[in-house]
């Protein structure tokens, strides 16, 4: 399934945040964080859910995740 999404991303827009959430749910933390970084670089509007979306719960203890929250000024 993810292979098809990545193929589609080569020909049309696919939200990097969405791909990151897929990797997070699958337990692939490094890939999820890489895709979240891409989402940040591309100013993906769905990043507004970064702090609260339950699909990303597995990432909450990761330093890279916390740093991204801080960059976005979402860390309290």
BELBEL-V336237 format. One line per field, one symbol per residue. phi: phi as a letter, one per 20 degrees, with the letter a starting at -180 (. if undefined). psi: psi as a letter, one per 30 degrees, with the letter a starting at -180 (. if undefined). A space follows every 50 residues. Layout:
# BELBEL-V336237
phi = ???
psi = ???
This chain:
# BELBEL-V336237
phi = .fgfffffffdbfcffffffffffffnefgfgffffffgffelffffgeg fdfffegfegeegfffffgffeldee
psi = eeeeeeeeffflkkkeeeeeeeeeefgieeeeeeeeeeeeeghkfffffe ffkffgeffffkeeeeeeeeeghfk.
